[in-house]
């Protein structure tokens, strides 16, 4: 387990980029955190850290956005509106697990029972400083 304190979205993105550079192919990155905690800022940095040039936004209504190609492919999920197994199956989530691509999942608390046991768990928490975030990483080397 590692803990970090960032002092704004740019630092959160930079931390995510550095973690992305070390994550193995096919990794499942499970993001946990309240509304407005910085999950999408983390996702922007993570995508950039994978060497992918893309406009990153939360896939709240699309449920999944695809970035990159080949061995750089990354699927970015938003599970905010998922409330049960039927909803989860309708996203195609289990099919994406078999692609070998990395999966970056916002609102992982909504699908915790379906996460692979070897996923990288990242919790982003607000602090008294409105710009600072406490970021805990479990499962990454």
C-alpha positions in Angstrom: 0.0 0.0 0.0 1.2 3.5 -0.8 -0.4 6.8 0.2 0.1 10.2 -1.6 -1.2 13.7 -1.0 -1.8 15.8 -4.1 -2.5 19.6 -4.0 -4.6 20.1 -7.1 -5.8 18.4 -10.3 -2.5 18.8 -12.0 -0.7 16.9 -9.3 -3.4 14.2 -9.3 -2.9 13.8 -13.0 0.9 13.7 -12.7 0.6 11.0 -10.1 -1.8 9.0 -12.2 0.6 9.3 -15.2 3.5 8.0 -13.2 1.4 5.0 -12.0 0.2 4.3 -15.5 3.7 4.0 -16.8 4.4 1.2 -14.4 1.0 -0.7 -14.6 1.2 -4.1 -16.4 -0.7 -4.8 -19.6 -4.2 -6.1 -18.9 -4.3 -4.4 -15.5 -7.7 -3.5 -14.0 -7.5 -0.2 -12.2 -10.4 0.2 -9.8 -11.1 3.8 -8.7 -13.0 4.5 -5.5 -14.1 7.9 -4.2 -17.0 10.3 -3.6 -18.5 12.6 -6.2 -16.0 15.3 -7.0 -13.1 13.5 -5.4 -11.0 13.6 -8.6 -11.5 10.2 -10.3 -11.9 11.8 -13.8 -8.8 14.0 -13.2 -6.9 10.8 -12.3 -8.3 9.1 -15.4 -7.0 12.0 -17.6 -3.5 11.6 -16.1 -3.6 7.9 -16.4 -4.5 7.9 -20.1 -1.7 10.4 -20.8 0.7 8.2 -18.8 -0.1 5.3 -21.1 1.1 7.5 -24.0 -2.4 8.0 -25.4 -3.4 11.4 -26.8 -7.1 11.7 -26.2 -9.7 14.0 -24.8 -10.7 12.2 -21.6 -14.1 12.7 -20.0 -16.2 10.7 -17.6 -18.2 8.1 -19.5 -21.2 8.6 -17.2 -23.8 8.2 -20.0 -21.8 6.1 -22.5 -20.7 3.8 -19.6 -17.4 3.1 -21.4 -14.9 5.1 -23.5 -12.2 3.5 -25.5 -8.8 5.1 -25.8 -5.6 4.0 -27.7 -5.0 1.1 -30.0 -3.2 -2.2 -30.0 -1.3 -2.9 -26.8 -2.0 0.6 -25.6 -5.8 0.1 -25.6 -7.6 1.2 -22.5 -11.3 1.0 -21.6 -12.5 3.7 -19.2 -15.7 2.7 -17.4 -18.1 4.7 -15.2 -20.1 2.4 -13.0 -22.0 5.2 -11.2 -25.4 4.1 -12.5 -24.8 0.4 -12.1 -27.0 -1.0 -9.3 -26.9 -4.8 -9.8 -25.6 -7.8 -11.7 -28.1 -7.3 -14.6 -26.9 -3.7 -15.1 -23.3 -4.8 -15.0 -23.8 -7.6 -17.6 -25.5 -5.1 -19.9 -22.3 -3.0 -20.0 -20.3 -5.9 -21.5 -17.9 -5.6 -18.6 -17.0 -9.3 -18.4 -16.2 -9.4 -22.1 -13.8 -6.4 -21.7 -12.0 -8.3 -19.0 -11.0 -10.9 -21.6 -9.5 -8.5 -24.1 -6.1 -8.1 -22.5 -6.6 -4.3 -22.5 -6.3 -2.2 -19.4 -9.6 -1.3 -17.7 -9.9 1.9 -15.7 -13.1 1.9 -13.7 -14.7 4.9 -11.9 -17.2 4.1 -9.1 -15.8 0.7 -8.5 -17.6 0.5 -5.2 -20.7 -0.2 -7.2 -19.2 -3.4 -8.7 -16.8 -4.5 -6.0 -18.0 -8.1 -6.0 -17.1 -8.4 -9.7 -13.6 -6.9 -9.5 -10.7 -9.3 -10.2 -8.8 -10.2 -7.0 -5.6 -8.9 -8.5 -7.0 -5.4 -9.5 -5.1 -2.3 -8.5 -7.3 -0.4 -6.0 -7.1 3.4 -5.9 -9.0 5.4 -3.3 -9.2 9.1 -3.8 -10.4 11.1 -0.8 -11.2 14.8 -0.3 -9.3 16.6 2.5 -10.0 19.8 4.5 -8.0 21.6 1.8 -10.5 21.8 -1.1 -7.9 21.2 -3.7 -5.9 18.5 -1.9 -6.6 14.8 -2.3 -5.4 11.8 -0.3 -4.7 8.9 -2.7 -4.2 5.4 -1.5 -2.9 2.7 -3.9 -3.2 -1.0 -3.1 -1.9 -3.7 -5.4 0.6 -1.8 -7.5 4.3 -2.5 -7.2 
